[in-house]
Structure formats: C-alpha cells, structure tokens
Amino acid sequence: MDESPFQARSGARLRAVPLRTIIPNAITMLALVAGATGVRFAIAGEWEKAATAIVVAAVLDGLDGRVARLLRGTSRFGAELDSLSDVTAFGVAPALILYLWALQDVGRFGWVVALALALCCALRLARFNAALDEEETPRKRLGFLTGVPAPAGAGLALSPLFLSLALDGPLDAEPELRGAIAGAVILLAAGLMVSTLPTWSSTSLRLPAHARVPVLASVGLAAAFLALAPWATLFLLALLYALSIPLAWASYRRRRAALAPASGPVPAPAAGGADGEPAPPGP
C-alpha cells in the first residue's frame, strides 16, 4: 500500500518548536490585538480607552524583542511577525483613531493625512526588514537608529489626543482647528518615521556614573506622574522625545567624527540602512 501523503517519511521526524520560542511571538500578537482593539474603542468614541490600547501595544512591543533575546528565541519569522504587528498597532490603528477623533472634520484631506501615517509606518518597517541581512552601518555600530521608531512615531502622532485628554477636550468646540493641529502633527510624525535622521536607542544613551541616582529618581517620579496624570505625562514625554531628536543628530555627528581618526573614514549610511531596533522575537 502506498504511503499516505500525510504520513511522515521513513526516518523523518516532525520538527518540534520549543515553548520558549512561542512566548515572544505571543507577546507580539498581544501587541497587535491591543492596537486593533484601540480602533474598536475609537469607533465607539471612547478616546481614553483607544489611546490606552496603543500605549499598551507600545509596552508589549518593547518587551517582545527583549524576551526573545533572553530566551534565545529570535528568528526571521519573528522579525516578519513583529513588523506586521507594528504596522497594525502603530500605523493603521493610530491613523484610524486620529481620523475618527479629528481628521474627519477637515474633509477629504483628513483621510489623506491618515493614510500618510499608515503608509510611512509600513515603509519604515519594510526598509528595516530589507536591511536585516546587511552588514552594520555606522549608525547601527554607534548604537543609533535611522528615523523615528514606529512606537515613538505613533506616540508623536497621538500627542494632540494626549493633550486634549489632559485638558478635558478643549478643542471639542473647534473641530476644524483640532483637525488642522492633529493633521500637522501627524504629517511631522510620518515624515520622521521614514527620515534618515539618527535617533536615540538604548545603546546610544550613555550616562556618567554620578548621574545614576538622579536618573533613577526621575524614572520613579515619571512613574508617579504617569499614575496621577497619565495623559499630561504622555504628552510631555512625546514632546521631550521630539526635542531630543536634534540632540541625537548632534551626538551622532560627534561620535562619528571621533571614530573617523581611529578607524579611517566612515562611509555614509545608505538611505535604507538598518535602524538597529531591538532583535525581533520568533521561533
């Protein structure tokens, strides 16, 4: 009798996937679900819950890569899954939330702006995936990212909503003004995501030893403010991040100049270079 196509070949065994490699992927899927759920809350007009869902997705996105490295569960599959999750949670979902909150009040142009955010997020992640196999560029070697990461870009785009929630909806009486402000901020965030500006990463931030205690105290205070006044704190964090981008550019130029005499001229990074984001999860 012929062997069934569903039976394993003689001597072959089904490849088992360790449980430790599934955990990071599960976190990635939770981030995707959180982002998509934010759209559901936005449709119902529950703006606080919608914004909270995107924040939760950002926290989960920050965890999955680190958990994957801790469990030694990184893979190309995880990279692709992580990018698909990011496009949904930080591109499509914020675009729809902001369109329903403010952009639909400015006519057809509002939809174009919303699409710009989703498209730029997708292009950024496509550029990152295309550069996964490339050798390290000067920016990655120095610990900098290329452009604003997707979670940070979503936070910048949502900053007008954060401010409105902090001030209890001061722009509700002026829908056209609200749409204009939100549209300008969204276009800025979208442009920064696909830009080639060097931005901070966890490996590029270096603090002197004497700053350890003040920094830890600041983190504790930030956590307290986040619990007491979450929307004002999130808006302030988004504003501080935006103001830090020129500082990151200046820091990168200084470090690159310091590296050049020791190792020779450093070639300019390609526009589609790897952005040095944390290693993605996967089996």
Order of alpha helices (4+ residues) and beta strands (2+ residues): alpha-alpha-alpha-alpha-alpha-alpha-beta-alpha-alpha-beta-alpha-alpha
